[in-house]
Amino acid sequence: MAESHSRATEIAGAELAPAWLPPAGDLNELVPAMWADDVERGPGGSLTISGVPVGELKEQFGTPLFVMSEADFRARARTFKDSFDEAFADICGGVDVYYAGKSFLCTEVARWVDSEGLRLDTCSGGELAVAVRAGLTGGKLGLHGNNKSDAEISRALDLGLGRIVVDSLHELRRVADLAAARNTRANVMLRVTPGVHAHTHESIATAHEDQKFGLSLVSPEVSLPSGSAAELSAAEAAAKLAVESESINFLGFHAHIGSQIFEPDGFEIAARRLLALTHRIQESYGVVLPELDLGGGYGIAYTAVDTPRPAAEIAEAMAAVVRSTCAELGMRAPRISIEPGRAIVGPSTFTLYETGTLKTVQVEVAGRDGVTAPRRYVSVDGGMSDNARPVLYDAYYSAVVAGRASQAAPALSRVVGKHCESGDIVVRDVYLPNDVAAGDLLAVPGTGAYCWALASNYNYVPRPPVVAVKDGAARMIVRGETEDDLLARDLGAQNL
């Protein structure tokens, strides 16, 4: 490696680099935590996944392309299941792991989830339809959502779902009424906001008071009439109704503190508060709540500075909190469940792009009057239509030249999309070799979660296909859209 690669002062644009971005090293080296286990550099420096070079994937399927390692996805799913089962074996006999389908779902992935012994969490009628099409039965499924329609609730009841996670007292009444009309009992968990402000972006923090999800542990339910029940918190009022309703099978409580979280303290605080609530309701009403869901939100590595915790470490820490809290309260532990999504599918997938337009501009360096530095823009054939997270959450990603090795000096670069938006940024800051040219393949790791799931047709750009690679063979599991697909719902176009 040339000496200039290791000296930030000799890197084009280094003065503009954010403080968190580590100095450029070997630009051909992959940071393992950011990639599926079967991704590596092959002969000539081409990126391969399960032995398949990215050039072959481009020729067969085109770009942009979501490339998923089936073996890596399955291994991460198994690791969560095995690690939590082992950690909680002496507490509650193991853990029910619900894969959070909102992160990425298709019928093939639903089948993988089922075959690895996981259950599936859905949060809309569409996700539920995918699960049913994949052959999953009701007991293996859960349904989330803060504003479920009557049709979605009715379908969940008709399918005999293992759980409906109820988000408000208003929704609980609707579920009870719809179940009573069917002469059945709805399996219900109550989602509460445990008052934990997770260390993550505001838009994906979901356990503090001032947001749309869940029942408050501290604030009263203002829709209740005056009287004794009005003194209860919203969560306690809902629990009282769930216990007393003949059409509700009250399983227990649920909480989800947010997403992309690395620090363990928020999970531990939430677990203690939910166990205390469970104990209080059991003592007050003489019931046993058999389940407790502690949610998901475990962070993954999007950049070289991210430090995700192994599943076994997460499991052991959570088990220790549940074990000690139950002992302090003198209660039997409920069956614990968790909901990892991103932590399973995120690292399993990268997005493959082809580069197009390149340009370099001079940008004023903050805090240094009159001093400018070069910033290079590298455009790719996708963008915010296949990865909305940077514009939604200020999310950071990394990127590598995927089709070849390069010994060129690094340059601070910004990877941008093809859309008519200045905010269409895929990777805000990354070191790429300064010989990147139009036609090069670029790979962005960690795009398995909330990229395809949030994809759009902005600027009438077709959504990309998803390819699964296993044992040296690639197959399409989600077809990419065509212009015919884009026009299929345009009734005016059909009449031309």
C-alpha positions as CSV (number, residue, x, y, z in Angstrom):
1,M,0.0,0.0,0.0
2,A,1.4,3.4,-0.9
3,E,2.6,5.5,2.0
4,S,0.2,8.3,1.1
5,H,-2.8,6.0,2.0
6,S,-2.0,6.2,5.7
7,R,-1.4,10.0,5.9
8,A,-4.7,12.0,6.1
9,T,-2.9,15.2,5.1
10,E,-2.2,13.6,1.7
11,I,-5.8,12.4,1.1
12,A,-7.9,14.5,-1.2
13,G,-10.6,16.2,0.8
14,A,-9.3,15.0,4.2
15,E,-9.9,18.4,5.7
16,L,-13.7,17.8,5.2
17,A,-13.8,14.4,6.9
18,P,-16.1,14.2,9.9
19,A,-14.5,13.4,13.3
20,W,-16.0,9.9,13.4
21,L,-14.6,8.8,10.1
22,P,-11.4,6.8,10.8
23,P,-8.3,7.5,8.6
24,A,-8.2,5.7,5.3
25,G,-6.6,2.4,5.4
26,D,-6.4,-0.3,2.8
27,L,-9.4,0.5,0.6
28,N,-9.6,-3.1,-0.6
29,E,-10.0,-4.5,2.9
30,L,-13.5,-5.4,4.2
31,V,-14.6,-4.7,7.8
32,P,-16.1,-8.1,8.8
33,A,-18.8,-6.7,11.0
34,M,-20.3,-4.8,8.1
35,W,-20.7,-7.8,5.7
36,A,-22.2,-11.3,5.5
37,D,-19.8,-14.0,6.5
38,D,-19.5,-15.4,3.0
39,V,-18.5,-12.0,1.4
40,E,-14.8,-11.7,0.5
41,R,-12.4,-10.4,-2.1
42,G,-11.8,-12.9,-4.9
43,P,-9.2,-13.1,-7.6
44,G,-8.5,-9.7,-9.1
45,G,-10.1,-8.0,-6.1
46,S,-13.7,-8.6,-7.2
47,L,-16.1,-8.9,-4.3
48,T,-17.7,-12.3,-4.1
49,I,-20.6,-13.7,-2.1
50,S,-20.7,-17.4,-1.5
51,G,-18.1,-17.6,-4.3
52,V,-20.2,-15.7,-6.9
53,P,-18.4,-12.6,-8.2
54,V,-20.4,-9.4,-8.3
55,G,-19.7,-9.0,-12.0
56,E,-21.7,-12.1,-12.7
57,L,-24.5,-10.9,-10.6
58,K,-24.5,-7.6,-12.5
59,E,-24.6,-9.4,-15.8
60,Q,-27.4,-11.7,-14.8
61,F,-29.6,-9.4,-12.8
62,G,-28.5,-5.8,-13.5
63,T,-28.1,-3.0,-11.1
64,P,-29.1,-1.6,-8.6
65,L,-29.5,-5.0,-6.9
66,F,-30.0,-6.1,-3.4
67,V,-27.7,-9.1,-2.8
68,M,-28.5,-11.3,0.2
69,S,-26.6,-14.2,1.7
70,E,-29.1,-16.9,2.6
71,A,-26.6,-18.8,4.7
72,D,-25.7,-15.6,6.7
73,F,-29.4,-14.7,7.3
74,R,-30.1,-18.3,8.5
75,A,-27.0,-18.3,10.7
76,R,-27.9,-15.0,12.4
77,A,-31.4,-16.2,13.0
78,R,-30.2,-19.5,14.5
79,T,-27.7,-17.6,16.7
80,F,-30.4,-15.4,18.2
81,K,-32.6,-18.4,18.9
82,D,-29.8,-20.6,20.3
83,S,-28.2,-17.8,22.4
84,F,-31.4,-16.7,24.0
85,D,-32.7,-20.2,24.6
86,E,-29.5,-21.0,26.4
87,A,-29.4,-17.8,28.4
88,F,-33.0,-18.2,29.5
89,A,-33.2,-22.0,29.9
90,D,-33.2,-21.8,33.7
91,I,-35.5,-18.8,33.9
92,C,-38.4,-19.6,31.6
93,G,-37.4,-22.6,29.5
94,G,-36.1,-20.5,26.5
95,V,-37.3,-17.6,24.5
96,D,-39.7,-17.1,21.6
97,V,-37.8,-15.2,18.9
98,Y,-40.1,-13.2,16.5
99,Y,-38.4,-12.0,13.4
100,A,-39.5,-8.3,12.8
101,G,-40.9,-8.6,9.3
102,K,-41.0,-4.9,8.8
103,S,-37.2,-4.8,8.4
104,F,-37.5,-7.0,5.2
105,L,-40.1,-9.5,4.3
106,C,-40.9,-11.7,1.3
107,T,-42.3,-15.2,1.1
108,E,-38.9,-16.8,0.8
109,V,-37.6,-15.0,3.9
110,A,-40.7,-16.0,5.8
111,R,-40.0,-19.6,5.0
112,W,-36.4,-19.3,6.2
113,V,-37.6,-17.7,9.5
114,D,-40.0,-20.6,10.0
115,S,-37.5,-23.3,9.2
116,E,-35.0,-21.9,11.6
117,G,-37.5,-22.1,14.5
118,L,-38.4,-18.4,14.7
119,R,-41.8,-16.9,14.7
120,L,-42.8,-13.9,12.6
121,D,-44.0,-10.4,13.7
122,T,-46.1,-8.5,11.2
123,C,-47.4,-4.9,11.4
124,S,-49.9,-4.6,8.6
125,G,-52.4,-6.7,6.6
126,G,-50.0,-6.8,3.7
127,E,-47.2,-8.3,5.8
128,L,-49.7,-10.8,7.3
129,A,-50.7,-11.7,3.7
130,V,-47.0,-12.5,2.9
131,A,-46.7,-14.7,5.9
132,V,-49.9,-16.6,5.1
133,R,-48.8,-17.0,1.5
134,A,-45.5,-18.5,2.8
135,G,-47.5,-21.1,4.7
136,L,-47.0,-19.9,8.3
137,T,-49.8,-20.8,10.6
138,G,-51.6,-18.4,13.0
139,G,-49.9,-19.5,16.2
140,K,-46.5,-18.5,14.8
141,L,-47.6,-15.0,13.9
142,G,-48.0,-11.7,15.7
143,L,-49.6,-8.5,14.5
144,H,-48.4,-5.0,15.5
145,G,-49.6,-1.5,14.6
146,N,-50.8,1.6,16.3
147,N,-53.9,2.0,14.0
148,K,-55.0,-1.4,12.9
149,S,-58.1,-1.4,10.7
150,D,-61.1,-3.6,11.6
151,A,-60.3,-5.7,8.5
152,E,-56.7,-6.3,9.8
153,I,-58.0,-7.2,13.3
154,S,-60.7,-9.4,11.9
155,R,-58.2,-11.3,9.7
156,A,-55.9,-11.8,12.7
157,L,-58.8,-13.3,14.7
158,D,-59.9,-15.5,11.8
159,L,-56.4,-16.8,11.4
160,G,-56.0,-17.5,15.1
161,L,-52.9,-15.4,15.5
162,G,-50.7,-16.2,18.5
163,R,-50.8,-12.5,19.5
164,I,-52.3,-9.2,18.6
165,V,-50.1,-6.4,20.2
166,V,-52.6,-3.8,21.2
167,D,-51.4,-0.2,21.2
168,S,-54.2,1.8,22.9
169,L,-57.3,1.4,25.1
170,H,-59.5,2.4,22.2
171,E,-58.0,-0.4,20.1
172,L,-58.4,-2.9,22.9
173,R,-62.1,-2.2,23.0
174,R,-62.3,-2.8,19.3
175,V,-60.4,-6.0,19.5
176,A,-62.7,-7.2,22.3
177,D,-65.8,-6.3,20.4
178,L,-64.7,-8.0,17.2
179,A,-63.6,-11.1,19.1
180,A,-67.0,-11.2,21.0
181,A,-68.8,-11.0,17.7
182,R,-67.0,-14.2,16.6
183,N,-67.6,-15.9,19.9
184,T,-63.8,-16.3,20.3
185,R,-61.0,-14.9,22.5
186,A,-58.3,-12.7,21.1
187,N,-54.7,-13.4,22.2
188,V,-53.6,-10.0,23.3
189,M,-50.4,-8.3,24.5
190,L,-50.5,-4.7,25.6
191,R,-47.7,-2.4,24.3
192,V,-46.5,0.0,26.9
193,T,-44.1,3.0,26.8
194,P,-41.7,2.3,29.6
195,G,-40.3,5.9,29.6
196,V,-36.9,4.9,28.3
197,H,-35.2,7.4,25.9
198,A,-33.0,5.2,23.8
199,H,-29.7,6.4,22.4
200,T,-30.8,6.6,18.8
201,H,-32.3,8.9,16.2
202,E,-35.5,10.6,17.4
203,S,-37.6,9.0,14.6
204,I,-36.7,5.5,15.7
205,A,-36.9,6.0,19.4
206,T,-40.2,4.5,20.5
207,A,-40.4,4.2,24.3
208,H,-40.6,7.8,25.5
209,E,-43.9,9.5,26.4
210,D,-44.3,12.0,23.6
211,Q,-44.8,9.7,20.6
212,K,-47.6,7.7,19.0
213,F,-46.8,4.1,20.2
214,G,-48.1,2.4,23.3
215,L,-49.8,2.9,26.6
216,S,-48.2,5.1,29.2
217,L,-46.9,3.6,32.5
218,V,-47.3,7.0,34.2
219,S,-50.0,9.1,32.5
220,P,-53.7,8.5,33.1
221,E,-56.0,7.5,30.3
222,V,-57.8,10.7,29.6
223,S,-60.6,9.1,27.7
224,L,-61.8,7.3,30.9
225,P,-64.8,8.8,32.8
226,S,-64.1,10.2,36.2
227,G,-63.9,7.8,39.0
228,S,-61.4,5.2,40.4
229,A,-60.3,3.9,37.0
230,A,-59.3,7.5,36.0
231,E,-56.5,7.3,38.6
232,L,-54.9,4.4,36.8
233,S,-52.2,4.9,34.2
234,A,-53.2,4.1,30.7
235,A,-51.3,0.8,30.8
236,E,-53.0,-0.2,34.1
237,A,-56.4,0.8,32.8
238,A,-55.9,-1.3,29.7
239,A,-54.7,-4.2,31.8
240,K,-57.8,-4.0,34.0
241,L,-60.1,-4.0,30.9
242,A,-58.1,-6.9,29.4
243,V,-58.4,-9.0,32.6
244,E,-62.1,-8.3,32.9
245,S,-63.0,-8.9,29.3
246,E,-64.4,-12.3,28.4
247,S,-63.3,-12.0,24.8
248,I,-59.6,-11.2,25.6
249,N,-56.9,-13.8,26.4
250,F,-54.5,-11.4,28.1
251,L,-51.0,-12.8,27.6
252,G,-48.9,-9.9,29.0
253,F,-47.0,-6.8,28.2
254,H,-44.8,-5.7,25.3
255,A,-42.3,-2.9,24.9
256,H,-40.0,-1.8,22.1
257,I,-37.6,1.1,23.0
258,G,-36.3,1.9,19.6
259,S,-33.9,0.7,16.8
260,Q,-30.2,0.7,16.1
261,I,-29.3,0.7,19.8
262,F,-25.9,-0.3,21.1
263,E,-26.0,0.6,24.8
264,P,-27.6,-2.1,27.0
265,D,-28.9,0.2,29.8
266,G,-32.2,1.1,28.0
267,F,-33.1,-2.6,27.5
268,E,-32.3,-3.3,31.2
269,I,-34.5,-0.5,32.5
270,A,-37.4,-1.4,30.3
271,A,-37.2,-5.1,31.4
272,R,-37.3,-4.1,35.1
273,R,-40.2,-1.7,34.6
274,L,-42.2,-4.3,32.6
275,L,-41.6,-7.0,35.1
276,A,-42.7,-4.7,38.0
277,L,-45.9,-3.9,36.0
278,T,-46.5,-7.6,35.4
279,H,-46.1,-8.4,39.1
280,R,-48.4,-5.5,40.1
281,I,-51.2,-6.6,37.7
282,Q,-50.9,-10.2,38.8
283,E,-51.1,-9.3,42.4
284,S,-53.9,-6.8,41.9
285,Y,-56.2,-9.1,39.9
286,G,-55.1,-12.6,40.9
287,V,-54.1,-13.6,37.4
288,V,-51.0,-15.0,35.8
289,L,-49.6,-13.2,32.7
290,P,-47.7,-16.0,30.9
291,E,-45.7,-13.8,28.5
292,L,-43.5,-10.7,28.3
293,D,-42.0,-9.3,25.1
294,L,-38.9,-7.2,25.4
295,G,-38.8,-6.1,21.8
296,G,-35.8,-5.7,19.6
297,G,-33.8,-2.8,18.2
298,Y,-30.2,-4.2,18.5
299,G,-27.7,-2.2,16.5
300,I,-25.6,-3.4,13.6
301,A,-22.4,-2.1,12.0
302,Y,-23.1,0.4,9.1
303,T,-19.6,1.9,9.4
304,A,-16.2,0.9,10.7
305,V,-16.8,2.7,14.0
306,D,-20.0,0.9,14.9
307,T,-19.6,-1.8,17.6
308,P,-22.6,-4.2,17.7
309,R,-22.9,-6.6,20.6
310,P,-23.0,-10.4,19.8
311,A,-26.3,-12.0,20.3
312,A,-25.0,-14.2,23.2
313,E,-23.8,-11.1,25.1
314,I,-27.2,-9.4,24.6
315,A,-29.0,-12.6,25.8
316,E,-26.8,-13.1,28.9
317,A,-27.2,-9.4,30.0
318,M,-31.0,-9.5,29.5
319,A,-31.3,-12.9,31.3
320,A,-29.3,-11.6,34.3
321,V,-31.7,-8.6,34.6
322,V,-34.8,-10.8,34.3
323,R,-33.5,-13.4,36.7
324,S,-32.5,-10.9,39.4
325,T,-35.7,-8.7,39.0
326,C,-38.0,-11.8,39.3
327,A,-36.1,-12.9,42.4
328,E,-36.5,-9.4,44.0
329,L,-40.2,-9.4,43.2
330,G,-40.7,-13.0,44.3
331,M,-42.4,-13.8,41.1
332,R,-42.2,-16.6,38.5
333,A,-40.7,-15.4,35.3
334,P,-43.1,-15.2,32.3
335,R,-42.1,-16.7,29.0
336,I,-39.8,-14.1,27.4
337,S,-40.0,-13.1,23.7
338,I,-37.8,-10.7,21.6
339,E,-38.1,-9.2,18.1
340,P,-34.8,-8.9,16.2
341,G,-35.1,-7.8,12.6
342,R,-32.3,-5.5,11.6
343,A,-29.7,-7.6,13.5
344,I,-30.6,-10.7,11.4
345,V,-31.2,-9.3,8.0
346,G,-29.2,-6.1,7.9
347,P,-25.6,-7.5,7.6
348,S,-26.8,-10.3,5.3
349,T,-27.3,-8.0,2.4
350,F,-25.5,-5.4,0.4
351,T,-26.7,-3.2,-2.5
352,L,-24.7,-3.4,-5.7
353,Y,-24.7,-0.2,-7.8
354,E,-23.0,0.9,-11.0
355,T,-21.3,4.3,-10.9
356,G,-22.0,7.0,-13.5
357,T,-21.4,10.7,-13.3
358,L,-18.4,11.9,-11.2
359,K,-17.5,15.4,-10.2
360,T,-15.3,17.3,-7.7
361,V,-16.2,20.6,-6.1
362,Q,-14.3,22.9,-3.8
363,V,-15.9,23.3,-0.4
364,E,-15.0,25.8,2.3
365,V,-13.5,24.1,5.4
366,A,-15.4,24.8,8.5
367,G,-13.6,27.1,10.9
368,R,-10.8,28.0,8.4
369,D,-11.6,31.2,6.6
370,G,-10.8,31.1,2.9
371,V,-9.5,27.5,3.0
372,T,-11.2,25.1,0.7
373,A,-10.8,21.4,0.0
374,P,-12.1,19.1,-2.7
375,R,-15.2,17.0,-2.2
376,R,-15.8,14.3,-4.8
377,Y,-19.3,13.3,-5.8
378,V,-19.8,9.7,-7.1
379,S,-23.2,9.1,-8.6
380,V,-24.8,5.7,-8.8
381,D,-27.8,4.2,-10.6
382,G,-30.0,4.0,-7.5
383,G,-30.4,6.3,-4.5
384,M,-33.1,7.4,-2.1
385,S,-35.7,5.2,-3.9
386,D,-33.9,2.1,-2.8
387,N,-32.4,3.5,0.4
388,A,-34.4,6.2,2.1
389,R,-32.7,5.9,5.5
390,P,-30.0,8.6,5.0
391,V,-32.6,11.2,4.2
392,L,-35.1,10.0,6.8
393,Y,-32.8,9.4,9.8
394,D,-29.4,10.9,8.8
395,A,-28.2,7.3,8.6
396,Y,-24.6,6.6,7.8
397,Y,-23.3,3.9,5.4
398,S,-20.1,2.9,3.9
399,A,-19.1,1.7,0.4
400,V,-16.4,-0.1,-1.4
401,V,-15.3,-0.5,-5.1
402,A,-16.7,-4.0,-5.7
403,G,-15.6,-5.1,-9.1
404,R,-11.8,-4.8,-8.8
405,A,-9.0,-4.0,-6.5
406,S,-7.3,-0.6,-6.6
407,Q,-4.0,0.7,-5.4
408,A,-4.9,4.3,-6.1
409,A,-4.7,6.9,-3.3
410,P,-7.9,7.5,-1.3
411,A,-10.2,10.5,-1.8
412,L,-13.0,11.6,0.5
413,S,-16.1,11.0,-1.5
414,R,-19.9,11.3,-1.3
415,V,-22.0,8.6,-2.9
416,V,-25.2,10.1,-4.3
417,G,-28.2,8.8,-6.2
418,K,-29.9,9.7,-9.5
419,H,-33.0,11.4,-8.1
420,C,-34.0,15.0,-8.4
421,E,-33.2,15.9,-4.8
422,S,-30.1,17.4,-3.3
423,G,-30.7,15.2,-0.2
424,D,-30.4,12.1,-2.3
425,I,-27.3,10.9,-0.6
426,V,-26.5,7.2,-0.2
427,V,-23.2,7.5,1.7
428,R,-22.4,10.9,3.1
429,D,-18.6,10.4,3.7
430,V,-16.4,7.6,2.6
431,Y,-12.9,7.1,1.4
432,L,-12.8,5.6,-2.2
433,P,-9.9,5.2,-4.5
434,N,-9.4,8.3,-6.6
435,D,-9.4,6.2,-9.8
436,V,-13.1,5.3,-9.5
437,A,-14.6,5.8,-13.0
438,A,-18.0,5.5,-14.6
439,G,-19.0,1.9,-15.0
440,D,-17.3,0.7,-11.8
441,L,-19.3,-1.5,-9.4
442,L,-19.9,-0.1,-5.9
443,A,-21.2,-2.1,-3.0
444,V,-22.9,-0.6,0.1
445,P,-23.1,-3.1,3.0
446,G,-25.7,-3.4,5.7
447,T,-28.7,-2.7,3.4
448,G,-30.8,-5.7,4.3
449,A,-33.0,-3.8,6.8
450,Y,-35.4,-0.9,6.0
451,C,-34.0,-0.4,2.5
452,W,-36.1,-2.5,0.2
453,A,-38.8,-2.3,2.8
454,L,-38.9,1.5,2.5
455,A,-38.2,1.6,-1.3
456,S,-40.4,3.8,-3.5
457,N,-41.0,4.7,-7.1
458,Y,-39.9,8.3,-6.7
459,N,-39.2,9.8,-10.1
460,Y,-40.9,6.7,-11.5
461,V,-37.7,4.6,-10.8
462,P,-38.5,0.9,-10.7
463,R,-37.7,-0.8,-7.4
464,P,-34.7,-3.2,-7.6
465,P,-34.8,-7.0,-7.4
466,V,-33.6,-9.0,-4.5
467,V,-31.2,-11.9,-5.1
468,A,-30.4,-14.7,-2.6
469,V,-27.0,-16.4,-3.0
470,K,-26.2,-19.7,-1.4
471,D,-23.6,-22.5,-2.1
472,G,-22.3,-20.7,-5.2
473,A,-25.6,-20.1,-6.9
474,A,-27.8,-17.0,-7.1
475,R,-31.6,-16.9,-7.5
476,M,-34.0,-14.0,-7.6
477,I,-36.5,-14.0,-4.7
478,V,-38.1,-10.6,-5.4
479,R,-38.5,-9.6,-9.0
480,G,-37.4,-6.1,-9.9
481,E,-40.0,-3.8,-11.3
482,T,-40.3,-2.9,-15.0
483,E,-41.8,0.1,-16.7
484,D,-44.9,-2.0,-17.4
485,D,-45.2,-2.5,-13.6
486,L,-45.0,1.3,-13.1
487,L,-47.8,1.9,-15.7
488,A,-50.0,-1.1,-14.7
489,R,-52.0,0.9,-12.1
490,D,-52.2,4.1,-14.3
491,L,-55.7,3.7,-15.7
492,G,-55.1,6.5,-18.2
493,A,-52.1,4.7,-19.6
494,Q,-54.1,1.5,-20.0
495,N,-56.6,3.3,-22.2
496,L,-54.0,4.6,-24.7
